[in-house]
Amino acid sequence: MQKQIEQLQKEAEQLRKKEADGVLSRIKEAISVYRFTAADLGFRKALGRVAVTKKEAGKKTGKPKKATAAATGAPKFKDDQGNEWSGRGPRPAWFKAALDAGKSADDLRAK
């Protein structure tokens, strides 16, 4: 019975690792799509994690940010069929199909 417990624990750990790898992959994709920086994610430096205190979280930084194309709703990607995507949220089916058909994200980038 002890061997069964050990085997089940090993299988559970492997499943957890597989799930964690998938989560990390989705996080990396979101970081890439939304172009988050370490500062956007609450890190002061690229290396290591730094906790932000409540006092620091309430501080406003110097200059106000300018509106970007994605923030204003302008399409970041479009195809010759009239489909458009701001680059926010999940990739639409037409975008995935175009990538599968051999196009690159740069080919679909709105100009």
N, C-alpha and C positions, 0 to 999 in steps of 0.2 A: 504494500500500500504506500510506503514511503517513496518508492521509485515512481509510482503513478503521480504522486503529489509533485515530486521534483520535475517530472516530465511536463505536467500541466503548467507549472510555474515557468518553465523554460519556454513553452509555447506561448504563454501569456506575454512574456517579455518580448518575444519575437514579434508578436502582433502589435504590441505597444510601440516598438521601434519602427515598424513598418508604417503605422499610423502617424507617428511623429515625423517621419521622413516626408510623408505626403503633406502634412500641415506645413512643414518648413518649405517645401517646394511651392505651395500656394502663397505663402508669405513672401517668398523671394519674387514670385511673379507679380504680386501686387505692388511690391516696392519698385520693381522695374516699370510697370505700367503707369503708376502714379508718380514716378520719379521722386520718391521720398528720399530725404537725406538723413544722415544720422541725427542731425539736430531736430528734424521733423518727428523722429521717433523718440525723442527725449534723451538722446545721448549727447554728451558734451564733446566727446572725442570719438573717433572711429573705433578705437579699441576700448573694450570694457564697458560695463553698464554703470550708469550713474543715476542715483535716485534724485528726483527733483522735489525740493521741499515745497510746501504750500506757499510759502512766501515768494519763492522763485517762480512758481507757476503763475502767480498773479501779476508778475511784472510784465510790462509791455516793452517791447524792444524798440529801438530807435525809429527808423523810417517805416512808414506803412508800406505794405507790399503792393506792387502793381498787379492789376488783374491780368492773368495769363489767358491764353486762348481757351484752355480747358475750363478755367474758372468762369469764363464768360459764356460758355455753352457752345463756342465755335467748334465745328467738327475737326478732329485731329486726323481722322482717317476717313477716306471715302473711296468708292469704286466707280466704274463707268456705268453702273446700273442705277446710280442715284442714291445708293445706300451710304449713310454717314454714321460715324461713331465718334464720340468725344474722347474716347480713350479711358473713360471712367466706367467702373462696373465690369461685369463679366463680358468676355468677348462675344459679340453677336455671331450668329450662325454664318452669315455671309462672310464675315472676317475670317472665321475658322476655315470655311470652305476655300476661300482664296489662298490662305496659307497652305492648305493641303494640296491645292492645285499647283503649287510651286512659286507663288508670289511671296515676296518678303513684306515685312511691315513697312519698310521704306518705300516700296512700290505703291503702297496704299496710303501713304502719308499725304494729307491735304496740303495743297500748295498755296 
